[in-house]
Structure formats: C-alpha cells, structure tokens
C-alpha cells in the first residue's frame, strides 16, 4: 500500500518534469526513476535506495569493491580473534604441559607393538633392520584398520626397551664389534643376558639425553645403573629408592603438609639435601654435642632390650604367637614355670584403638602386682591415621599430639576397671593390703608414644604406679610438659631416627629447608665422578666413546643447572607465606636415651628430649627407626663395645624373633 501511494506521488511529480524522466514500477514492487542521458543511455535510480544506481557499471563496480573490502576486513578480524584465543590457551597450559604435537611421531611409531615386534624379530635372527619396510608396514596397517572395530593386540612390555632403544642397542653392539672385534671382552665376567642388558641401558641413556623434557632424576638413575650394575638393594635411602617411591612420598607428605609446595617435590633436591645434611652432621659433630652427657650402663641397656623384644612381639599377626613367647619370656629357676601370663590380646586396630596385649606376673608374697601393657606401633591403615593426627591440643598445662592422646585415653578407659579388680584380688593374697599395682607400658613408634601418654593417664589413679618406655616414639608432648615426666617415662632414640623428631612444626621446617636447597654442586660432582667409570665401561665402543661422553656431559651439566634454578624459583614462590609458627613444638616424652654412631662404634647417653626438636634429613633416617635393623642393631653394638666382646648376645635376641 505504501509503495503504491509513493508510486502515484511520483507519477504526479513526473507530469511536471522533463519528458526524458520516467518512472518504472518493477515486478518486486520497487520503483525506478529513469532518465535519458545526453549520449542516449538510460540511467535509473532505485528511489528507495538512491545510492544504488542501475545501468552505471562504474558505480556498481565501486560499490562491489567496497563490499568485498568490508568482508575481507571482517574475515581478518575473525582470524585474529581466533588466533588470540589459541595463544591465550597455549599460555595458560605452557608451564604445566607441552602443547600437543601434530603430525607423525617417528618415536611413537617405532614404539608401537607392531614395529617393536618386527625390530625384535630382525635382531633375534641376526638380520639387518630395514627401517623403511618397518615404518611402511606399520603405517599401512594403521590405515587398513581405520574405521574397523578395535582389535585387542598383544600387550606391550612397558618396562622393556622401546623400539628406538632396541635399534640403538643394536647399533652400539655393532660399533663395539667394529672397534674391538669382541663387544663383550670387557664384560666377560657376566652372562650373555647381562651383556645385552648393558647395551640396553646405554641405549636408554642415549635415547633420552637430548629430550627437551628430560626427567633428570630418571636420567641420573640410568647413569648410576650403568656405572654400578651390581648395586645391592636395601642400602640407606639412595636416589633410585626416592625415584621409585616418589608418588608414595608425595602422598605421605601431602597427608602431613597439605599443599605446602608439594607440586614442586623434586627427588634430586631431597636426595642431595640428605647428603649435605649428613656431611654437616657427621660423627665429629655428634661427639661434640654429646661429650658432657652421662652414659647409659650395661644393665640399663639390657632392660631396654627386654622392652624392645616385647615391643617387637606386639607386631605378631596372631595372639597364639604372642602367648607362646610371653610364657617363655621369664622362667622361675626353681619351679621351671613361667613368671608371666597373657591376660588380654588384640592384633587388630581401629582409629585411636591400637592393637596391644597385656601380661600379668604371677603373685609373689608381699610384692606389688606387676602388669605389662605393650602397645603396637603403626602397621595397619588405622595406625597411620592415628599417627597422622599431628594436631597439638592443650593437655595438662602444655600440649600433646592429639592422635596419641586419643589412643592413650582409650587404653585407660578400656583397662582401668580391669586393673583395679586385679589389684583387689592380689591384695587378698597379701599380708600388706596396700601394695600398689606397678604398670609398665611400652611400645615401638606410635605404640611407644601411646604408652607414654597412657602412663600419665594411669598415674591419676591413686593405687597405680605407671612407668613407660618408648622406642622411636613420635614427638608427643610440649617441652615443658615432657620434662615433668622424666622420672616416669623414658624415650629411646636411635641415631637419626626421624620419627621422634617428627611433629607438624618440625616437618614444615624440614620441608622448607629442603625446598630452599641448591643441589647444583653436589649433583654436578656426582656426574663428574661417574664420568671416568662410564668412560672405562664404554671403552668397548672405540673412538666414538670420547665424543659421546663429552657431548653428553655438556648437555647434562647444562640441564642440571637449569633444573636447579627452576626448582629454587618455584620454592621462592611457595615459601613467601609459609611458616611453622602456627604449630606447637613437640618432643618425645620424659627422659631421652640416645644411641648414636660416633664414627668407629656406638655410644649411648642420657639427653634432654628437647634436643630432638629438629628432623635430621639424612639417608638412614628411616632405617634407624626399624626395630631389629635399627634399634636392636645400635643397642647390641653398644653392649659389645662395653663388654669388649664382639660375639656378645643378650638373653632375648630381637633379631631372631619372627613375627
């Protein structure tokens, strides 16, 4: 309707215009105003869009050019926006992980099960490896299987050498044979399998060391395995032990420390900090710290070994074993009967309900009733949960390890009434109706700490006299509270055992020291010491050995420096707000006895428990916590020194106890 009205208006207008201007109505309803130019051409304008000129090719071309330019600019802006988005996503992920690689990865192709199978077949048969044929057949097989259901292939041996390593191992054997004629001449003392394993190890090192994402701890572990192939497992914490248990260590530390820089846990840093700590805290340092302290007598150590024996017995898996050993523990020389009876036993634990057993000494006239309560250390998951409750809570004017307190109070609540009944029955057989009950509590590790605090709980009962001895007990009391129990509690610490030094505060402080340690010089020193050994072992490769080792050493040294620098940079970010101030300082309970290596033998002294406020992060800090290999080993060595008898054996031999 609007268009029709407009058309009538224009018709009226054109009646007064020149004859050469006419109005035309198009089929789509648009209106054109057409004028004849001087050269006889018709020029029409869309009256609804005066900028659109019909019949004028030059004008149309300009309009089209403008439209194309506008579209081109819009496309360029869209491309720039997408590129910026990709760059932003790359920047976010760059620090954590490398961007995905595109295209064909030759390493991945050679490591495929099909390629490795063909390489192994060629090597085993002594044929020359045809790489082009292997690559071609592997790619063809991959394309042939496109769109088909996945077929379960034979599982690949992830622990075995990769395809690249197999090829390099073959090349090394060929180079050695070319250089010396007998590639195994310097390895004649080893079996053929060991000889091949040697070349596989070298191949693994060579295939890795130019990798920009090289894992330095694994690489150094491989170098060490070449230099010392006969290394015996079970030595004090070595680099390979830390690397192998890396995730387990992180999980343990996370349980204790939360997120205090654990994403930057680095095995090399921990390993070399241990070495540095042991260098500083050597036997001379230990002798200096203990030079004025009173020694422990032989009789006292023998009593401690009896307690250690019973503490080790608590780790038994069944009560029948415990009962048999309790009955044989002490025998009456006159009657030949056992002096002790097993009254209660539990080998299973729950959170804050530790496994334990209780033994009662047979009645003697006019003698106190003697009861021993032995509490097991950490063995089951519930035990570790109790040990992990490192939160210190107020207790008797000081502070106590919360998990230990909870376990100790459960022990008292479980046995207080039973012990009082035992005492009343005992008094009925005695002329002195006021004889007390002497309760001896003991244990190893968490069991020792629980025994110590439980003795404090039982001493609240007027008729009880409770004493405790703990071996490797976790730090459980604040220093001032610990000193008040010196006459009732003895805590035995074996050399650098980390557990008695372990509280939330000491763990945070130790972790901070490790994170700030620069391991560059010690790590480079190790590499330099490995170099002549590797040179000797790889001499079978002839002249190629020199250039290979020189190139490898330069690359490795550069990577170590960069790795250490990056690690320290991460640590600075983490430690800006890290502090152990919110945590209470805890130490072992009562009076402490320290067995320690003095460089030539073992010594033992009484020492203030506050001296164990700091963790010694050294390679043997975990081995020193063990019962037979740690505590008993140190005690026995000290006794043999005192007795001047290298064959001395106590009555209760802890290392012969099979639990």
KEKE-219817 format. One record per residue (C-alpha): x, y, z; chain. Coordinates in steps of 0.1 Angstrom, whole numbers, always signed. Example, Ala and Ser with C-alpha at 12.3 -4.5 7.8 and 13.67 -1.06 7.14 Angstrom:
REM residues 2
R    c1    c2    c3 chaine
R  +123   -45   +78      A
R  +137   -11   +71      A
//
This chain:
REM residues 659
R    c1    c2    c3 chaine
R    +0    +0    +0      A
R   +28   +24    +9      A
R   +47   +16   -23      A
R   +15   +22   -44      A
R    +9   +56   -28      A
R   +46   +65   -34      A
R   +43   +55   -70      A
R   +12   +77   -75      A
R   +31  +106   -59      A
R   +60  +102   -82      A
R   +37  +100  -112      A
R   +22  +133  -104      A
R   +57  +147   -99      A
R   +69  +134  -132      A
R   +40  +151  -151      A
R   +56  +184  -144      A
R   +91  +171  -150      A
R  +110  +169  -183      A
R   +97  +144  -208      A
R  +130  +123  -206      A
R  +124  +113  -170      A
R  +100   +84  -165      A
R   +90   +63  -135      A
R   +90   +25  -138      A
R   +73    +0  -114      A
R   +92   -33  -111      A
R   +77   -67  -106      A
R   +91   -69   -70      A
R   +73   -36   -61      A
R  +103   -14   -63      A
R  +102   +19   -81      A
R  +129   +31  -106      A
R  +133   +68  -117      A
R  +148   +66  -152      A
R  +164   +95  -171      A
R  +178   +96  -206      A
R  +214  +109  -206      A
R  +228  +131  -234      A
R  +245  +101  -251      A
R  +212   +83  -252      A
R  +217   +59  -223      A
R  +191   +53  -197      A
R  +201   +60  -161      A
R  +178   +45  -134      A
R  +178   +51   -96      A
R  +161   +30   -70      A
R  +140   +56   -53      A
R  +140   +35   -21      A
R  +179   +34   -21      A
R  +191   +65   -40      A
R  +228   +53   -36      A
R  +221   +23   -58      A
R  +225   +33   -94      A
R  +214    +9  -121      A
R  +229    +9  -156      A
R  +261   +27  -143      A
R  +287    -1  -144      A
R  +315   +21  -129      A
R  +294   +30   -98      A
R  +283    -6   -94      A
R  +319   -18   -95      A
R  +329    +7   -68      A
R  +301    -5   -46      A
R  +311   -41   -51      A
R  +347   -33   -43      A
R  +337   -16   -11      A
R  +316   -46    -1      A
R  +344   -70    -8      A
R  +369   -49   +12      A
R  +345   -48   +41      A
R  +340   -85   +41      A
R  +378   -91   +38      A
R  +384   -69   +69      A
R  +357   -87   +88      A
R  +373  -121   +80      A
R  +408  -108   +91      A
R  +394   -96  +124      A
R  +377  -130  +130      A
R  +411  -148  +122      A
R  +429  -125  +146      A
R  +404  -131  +173      A
R  +407  -169  +169      A
R  +445  -167  +169      A
R  +445  -147  +201      A
R  +422  -172  +218      A
R  +446  -200  +208      A
R  +476  -181  +221      A
R  +458  -174  +254      A
R  +450  -211  +258      A
R  +486  -220  +250      A
R  +500  -195  +275      A
R  +478  -209  +303      A
R  +489  -245  +296      A
R  +525  -238  +287      A
R  +540  -240  +322      A
R  +522  -272  +331      A
R  +524  -292  +299      A
R  +537  -290  +264      A
R  +512  -284  +235      A
R  +502  -315  +217      A
R  +524  -324  +188      A
R  +509  -326  +153      A
R  +518  -349  +125      A
R  +536  -383  +125      A
R  +558  -390  +156      A
R  +585  -414  +144      A
R  +594  -424  +180      A
R  +558  -433  +188      A
R  +556  -452  +155      A
R  +587  -472  +163      A
R  +574  -479  +198      A
R  +542  -494  +186      A
R  +538  -531  +194      A
R  +538  -540  +156      A
R  +571  -521  +150      A
R  +588  -534  +181      A
R  +578  -570  +172      A
R  +594  -566  +137      A
R  +626  -550  +152      A
R  +630  -578  +178      A
R  +625  -605  +151      A
R  +652  -589  +129      A
R  +676  -585  +158      A
R  +670  -620  +172      A
R  +676  -636  +138      A
R  +707  -615  +131      A
R  +692  -599  +101      A
R  +697  -562   +92      A
R  +669  -540  +104      A
R  +650  -525   +74      A
R  +636  -493   +89      A
R  +618  -482   +57      A
R  +600  -516   +55      A
R  +590  -515   +92      A
R  +577  -479   +90      A
R  +559  -486   +58      A
R  +542  -518   +70      A
R  +532  -501  +104      A
R  +516  -471   +86      A
R  +498  -494   +61      A
R  +484  -515   +89      A
R  +472  -484  +108      A
R  +454  -471   +76      A
R  +440  -505   +69      A
R  +424  -506  +103      A
R  +408  -472  +101      A
R  +370  -475  +106      A
R  +373  -510  +118      A
R  +365  -522  +153      A
R  +395  -521  +176      A
R  +413  -554  +178      A
R  +429  -563  +212      A
R  +466  -566  +205      A
R  +492  -584  +225      A
R  +501  -563  +255      A
R  +533  -544  +251      A
R  +561  -546  +277      A
R  +562  -511  +291      A
R  +592  -519  +313      A
R  +612  -533  +283      A
R  +633  -512  +259      A
R  +615  -491  +234      A
R  +618  -495  +196      A
R  +643  -467  +194      A
R  +663  -482  +223      A
R  +664  -516  +206      A
R  +677  -500  +174      A
R  +703  -480  +193      A
R  +713  -511  +213      A
R  +719  -530  +181      A
R  +740  -501  +167      A
R  +761  -500  +199      A
R  +768  -537  +197      A
R  +778  -532  +160      A
R  +800  -503  +169      A
R  +817  -522  +197      A
R  +823  -552  +174      A
R  +837  -529  +147      A
R  +860  -513  +173      A
R  +873  -543  +192      A
R  +862  -574  +174      A
R  +846  -587  +206      A
R  +820  -564  +221      A
R  +819  -584  +253      A
R  +856  -586  +260      A
R  +854  -562  +290      A
R  +822  -578  +302      A
R  +834  -614  +302      A
R  +825  -620  +338      A
R  +788  -615  +331      A
R  +763  -637  +314      A
R  +752  -631  +278      A
R  +719  -618  +291      A
R  +737  -593  +314      A
R  +759  -582  +284      A
R  +728  -574  +263      A
R  +712  -557  +293      A
R  +743  -534  +295      A
R  +739  -522  +259      A
R  +702  -517  +265      A
R  +710  -495  +295      A
R  +734  -474  +274      A
R  +708  -472  +246      A
R  +682  -459  +271      A
R  +705  -431  +283      A
R  +715  -421  +247      A
R  +679  -421  +235      A
R  +668  -398  +264      A
R  +695  -372  +270      A
R  +686  -349  +241      A
R  +649  -348  +251      A
R  +640  -312  +260      A
R  +616  -327  +286      A
R  +643  -349  +301      A
R  +634  -362  +336      A
R  +668  -356  +353      A
R  +663  -379  +383      A
R  +654  -409  +360      A
R  +683  -400  +337      A
R  +708  -399  +366      A
R  +694  -431  +379      A
R  +701  -447  +345      A
R  +737  -434  +345      A
R  +742  -449  +380      A
R  +728  -482  +369      A
R  +754  -484  +342      A
R  +783  -474  +365      A
R  +772  -497  +393      A
R  +752  -526  +378      A
R  +758  -548  +408      A
R  +742  -524  +433      A
R  +726  -542  +462      A
R  +690  -532  +472      A
R  +684  -523  +508      A
R  +711  -497  +513      A
R  +702  -465  +531      A
R  +680  -443  +510      A
R  +695  -439  +476      A
R  +684  -419  +446      A
R  +667  -449  +429      A
R  +647  -456  +461      A
R  +635  -420  +461      A
R  +626  -420  +424      A
R  +608  -454  +427      A
R  +588  -442  +457      A
R  +583  -406  +445      A
R  +545  -408  +444      A
R  +543  -426  +477      A
R  +565  -399  +493      A
R  +543  -372  +478      A
R  +511  -388  +491      A
R  +526  -391  +526      A
R  +539  -355  +527      A
R  +505  -343  +514      A
R  +488  -361  +543      A
R  +511  -343  +567      A
R  +516  -309  +550      A
R  +486  -302  +528      A
R  +496  -282  +497      A
R  +528  -265  +510      A
R  +547  -267  +477      A
R  +542  -304  +472      A
R  +536  -298  +435      A
R  +573  -290  +433      A
R  +585  -321  +451      A
R  +618  -330  +434      A
R  +637  -363  +442      A
R  +671  -348  +433      A
R  +666  -319  +457      A
R  +656  -343  +486      A
R  +684  -368  +478      A
R  +712  -342  +477      A
R  +698  -324  +508      A
R  +702  -357  +526      A
R  +738  -360  +515      A
R  +746  -324  +525      A
R  +729  -328  +559      A
R  +749  -360  +567      A
R  +781  -342  +557      A
R  +774  -314  +582      A
R  +760  -336  +610      A
R  +788  -362  +609      A
R  +804  -382  +637      A
R  +826  -353  +648      A
R  +795  -331  +652      A
R  +777  -359  +672      A
R  +806  -365  +695      A
R  +809  -327  +702      A
R  +771  -325  +711      A
R  +773  -354  +735      A
R  +807  -350  +751      A
R  +794  -339  +786      A
R  +764  -362  +788      A
R  +761  -392  +812      A
R  +765  -427  +796      A
R  +740  -455  +799      A
R  +750  -486  +819      A
R  +751  -521  +806      A
R  +723  -532  +830      A
R  +700  -504  +818      A
R  +706  -513  +782      A
R  +698  -550  +789      A
R  +665  -539  +804      A
R  +658  -518  +774      A
R  +664  -548  +751      A
R  +638  -568  +771      A
R  +613  -540  +764      A
R  +623  -538  +728      A
R  +618  -576  +725      A
R  +582  -573  +739      A
R  +575  -543  +717      A
R  +586  -563  +686      A
R  +563  -592  +697      A
R  +533  -568  +695      A
R  +537  -568  +657      A
R  +527  -605  +656      A
R  +498  -613  +634      A
R  +481  -637  +659      A
R  +477  -640  +697      A
R  +489  -676  +698      A
R  +524  -665  +688      A
R  +523  -637  +715      A
R  +511  -662  +741      A
R  +539  -687  +734      A
R  +566  -661  +737      A
R  +551  -645  +768      A
R  +551  -678  +786      A
R  +588  -683  +776      A
R  +598  -647  +785      A
R  +609  -653  +821      A
R  +611  -687  +838      A
R  +612  -693  +875      A
R  +646  -710  +881      A
R  +632  -730  +910      A
R  +599  -743  +897      A
R  +606  -740  +860      A
R  +573  -724  +855      A
R  +566  -692  +835      A
R  +565  -660  +855      A
R  +541  -642  +832      A
R  +506  -650  +819      A
R  +489  -634  +789      A
R  +457  -618  +801      A
R  +445  -599  +770      A
R  +455  -596  +734      A
R  +443  -578  +702      A
R  +462  -579  +669      A
R  +436  -557  +651      A
R  +434  -519  +653      A
R  +409  -492  +646      A
R  +414  -454  +645      A
R  +427  -444  +680      A
R  +422  -480  +692      A
R  +457  -496  +688      A
R  +465  -533  +688      A
R  +481  -544  +721      A
R  +485  -572  +746      A
R  +486  -573  +784      A
R  +507  -597  +805      A
R  +505  -602  +843      A
R  +533  -615  +865      A
R  +524  -643  +889      A
R  +518  -633  +925      A
R  +546  -631  +949      A
R  +543  -627  +987      A
R  +544  -591  +999      A
R  +552  -578  +964      A
R  +533  -553  +943      A
R  +512  -566  +914      A
R  +532  -562  +882      A
R  +515  -558  +849      A
R  +530  -551  +815      A
R  +509  -535  +787      A
R  +526  -535  +753      A
R  +511  -513  +725      A
R  +518  -520  +689      A
R  +532  -493  +665      A
R  +520  -483  +631      A
R  +511  -513  +609      A
R  +476  -510  +596      A
R  +459  -481  +579      A
R  +441  -471  +611      A
R  +475  -468  +628      A
R  +488  -444  +602      A
R  +457  -423  +605      A
R  +463  -421  +642      A
R  +500  -412  +636      A
R  +489  -386  +610      A
R  +468  -367  +635      A
R  +497  -342  +641      A
R  +475  -315  +655      A
R  +487  -305  +690      A
R  +460  -298  +716      A
R  +461  -284  +752      A
R  +468  -310  +778      A
R  +478  -308  +815      A
R  +492  -273  +812      A
R  +511  -280  +779      A
R  +503  -296  +746      A
R  +500  -332  +733      A
R  +499  -350  +700      A
R  +461  -353  +695      A
R  +461  -388  +680      A
R  +484  -401  +707      A
R  +462  -386  +735      A
R  +430  -401  +720      A
R  +447  -436  +718      A
R  +461  -433  +754      A
R  +427  -423  +768      A
R  +411  -452  +751      A
R  +437  -476  +767      A
R  +429  -462  +801      A
R  +392  -464  +796      A
R  +395  -500  +785      A
R  +417  -513  +813      A
R  +413  -491  +844      A
R  +385  -512  +859      A
R  +401  -545  +850      A
R  +434  -535  +866      A
R  +416  -523  +898      A
R  +399  -557  +900      A
R  +432  -575  +895      A
R  +448  -554  +923      A
R  +420  -562  +947      A
R  +423  -599  +940      A
R  +461  -596  +945      A
R  +457  -578  +978      A
R  +436  -606  +992      A
R  +466  -629  +990      A
R  +490  -604 +1006      A
R  +497  -595 +1042      A
R  +501  -559 +1032      A
R  +467  -549 +1020      A
R  +480  -516 +1005      A
R  +505  -530  +980      A
R  +502  -509  +948      A
R  +499  -520  +912      A
R  +530  -514  +891      A
R  +521  -509  +855      A
R  +548  -510  +828      A
R  +537  -496  +795      A
R  +560  -499  +764      A
R  +559  -499  +726      A
R  +577  -490  +694      A
R  +569  -460  +672      A
R  +533  -449  +677      A
R  +529  -476  +703      A
R  +557  -460  +724      A
R  +541  -426  +723      A
R  +507  -440  +733      A
R  +523  -460  +761      A
R  +540  -428  +774      A
R  +508  -407  +775      A
R  +488  -436  +788      A
R  +512  -438  +818      A
R  +503  -402  +826      A
R  +467  -411  +825      A
R  +471  -442  +847      A
R  +491  -423  +873      A
R  +459  -403  +880      A
R  +447  -435  +897      A
R  +459  -433  +933      A
R  +467  -470  +937      A
R  +487  -473  +904      A
R  +523  -466  +897      A
R  +528  -464  +860      A
R  +560  -462  +841      A
R  +567  -462  +803      A
R  +594  -468  +778      A
R  +591  -460  +742      A
R  +613  -468  +713      A
R  +613  -444  +684      A
R  +582  -427  +698      A
R  +568  -398  +678      A
R  +572  -363  +693      A
R  +541  -361  +715      A
R  +545  -336  +743      A
R  +554  -299  +745      A
R  +590  -295  +760      A
R  +579  -282  +795      A
R  +553  -309  +799      A
R  +578  -336  +788      A
R  +603  -326  +815      A
R  +578  -331  +842      A
R  +577  -368  +833      A
R  +614  -376  +835      A
R  +611  -399  +865      A
R  +583  -419  +849      A
R  +589  -421  +811      A
R  +620  -430  +791      A
R  +621  -424  +753      A
R  +648  -442  +734      A
R  +660  -426  +702      A
R  +683  -444  +677      A
R  +708  -421  +660      A
R  +690  -401  +632      A
R  +655  -418  +636      A
R  +632  -392  +621      A
R  +600  -403  +640      A
R  +609  -390  +675      A
R  +617  -357  +658      A
R  +585  -356  +638      A
R  +558  -330  +647      A
R  +538  -307  +624      A
R  +562  -279  +632      A
R  +594  -299  +626      A
R  +580  -314  +594      A
R  +572  -279  +580      A
R  +606  -266  +590      A
R  +624  -295  +574      A
R  +604  -293  +542      A
R  +612  -256  +539      A
R  +649  -263  +543      A
R  +647  -289  +515      A
R  +629  -266  +491      A
R  +655  -239  +496      A
R  +685  -262  +490      A
R  +705  -257  +458      A
R  +716  -292  +447      A
R  +737  -280  +417      A
R  +772  -285  +430      A
R  +766  -319  +446      A
R  +747  -332  +415      A
R  +775  -320  +392      A
R  +801  -336  +414      A
R  +782  -369  +411      A
R  +782  -366  +373      A
R  +819  -358  +373      A
R  +826  -389  +394      A
R  +806  -411  +371      A
R  +824  -398  +340      A
R  +857  -419  +343      A
R  +837  -450  +353      A
R  +814  -446  +323      A
R  +845  -439  +301      A
R  +860  -472  +312      A
R  +828  -492  +307      A
R  +821  -477  +273      A
R  +856  -480  +260      A
R  +845  -510  +240      A
R  +829  -485  +216      A
R  +863  -473  +205      A
R  +869  -437  +194      A
R  +832  -429  +195      A
R  +832  -431  +233      A
R  +851  -398  +238      A
R  +829  -376  +216      A
R  +797  -392  +230      A
R  +807  -387  +266      A
R  +819  -351  +260      A
R  +786  -342  +243      A
R  +766  -359  +270      A
R  +784  -343  +299      A
R  +780  -308  +284      A
R  +743  -314  +279      A
R  +737  -329  +313      A
R  +755  -302  +332      A
R  +735  -275  +314      A
R  +702  -293  +322      A
R  +712  -298  +359      A
R  +719  -261  +363      A
R  +686  -251  +346      A
R  +667  -277  +366      A
R  +681  -265  +400      A
R  +675  -228  +391      A
R  +638  -236  +381      A
R  +633  -256  +413      A
R  +646  -227  +435      A
R  +624  -202  +417      A
R  +594  -224  +424      A
R  +604  -227  +460      A
R  +606  -189  +465      A
R  +570  -185  +453      A
R  +558  -212  +477      A
R  +577  -201  +508      A
R  +567  -164  +507      A
R  +539  -170  +532      A
R  +550  -204  +545      A
R  +556  -205  +583      A
R  +557  -231  +610      A
R  +547  -206  +637      A
R  +511  -217  +639      A
R  +522  -251  +651      A
R  +533  -261  +686      A
R  +567  -276  +691      A
R  +565  -312  +704      A
R  +593  -335  +716      A
R  +595  -371  +729      A
R  +582  -377  +764      A
R  +602  -378  +796      A
R  +639  -385  +798      A
R  +656  -394  +765      A
R  +683  -420  +758      A
R  +702  -415  +726      A
R  +721  -443  +708      A
R  +744  -429  +681      A
R  +772  -437  +657      A
R  +805  -420  +668      A
R  +825  -428  +637      A
R  +841  -460  +649      A
R  +814  -477  +671      A
R  +782  -468  +690      A
R  +776  -447  +721      A
R  +746  -441  +744      A
R  +739  -412  +767      A
R  +710  -396  +786      A
R  +700  -364  +769      A
R  +673  -337  +772      A
R  +644  -346  +749      A
R  +643  -310  +737      A
R  +674  -318  +716      A
R  +652  -337  +692      A
R  +631  -307  +681      A
R  +645  -308  +645      A
R  +644  -336  +619      A
R  +678  -348  +606      A
R  +671  -354  +569      A
R  +698  -380  +562      A
R  +698  -412  +542      A
R  +695  -436  +572      A
R  +667  -416  +590      A
R  +642  -443  +582      A
R  +664  -474  +586      A
R  +672  -461  +621      A
R  +636  -463  +630      A
R  +633  -501  +624      A
R  +633  -525  +654      A
R  +658  -552  +645      A
R  +678  -534  +619      A
R  +678  -501  +637      A
R  +673  -500  +675      A
R  +685  -536  +683      A
R  +715  -531  +660      A
R  +726  -500  +678      A
R  +720  -514  +713      A
R  +738  -546  +705      A
R  +768  -527  +691      A
R  +770  -506  +722      A
R  +768  -536  +745      A
R  +796  -554  +726      A
R  +817  -523  +730      A
R  +811  -521  +767      A
R  +816  -558  +772      A
R  +846  -558  +748      A
R  +831  -589  +732      A
R  +822  -588  +695      A
R  +802  -621  +699      A
R  +781  -610  +729      A
R  +743  -619  +726      A
R  +716  -609  +751      A
R  +691  -633  +765      A
R  +663  -620  +743      A
R  +676  -617  +708      A
R  +653  -593  +690      A
R  +666  -601  +655      A
R  +657  -638  +660      A
R  +621  -630  +668      A
R  +599  -640  +638      A
R  +566  -621  +639      A
//
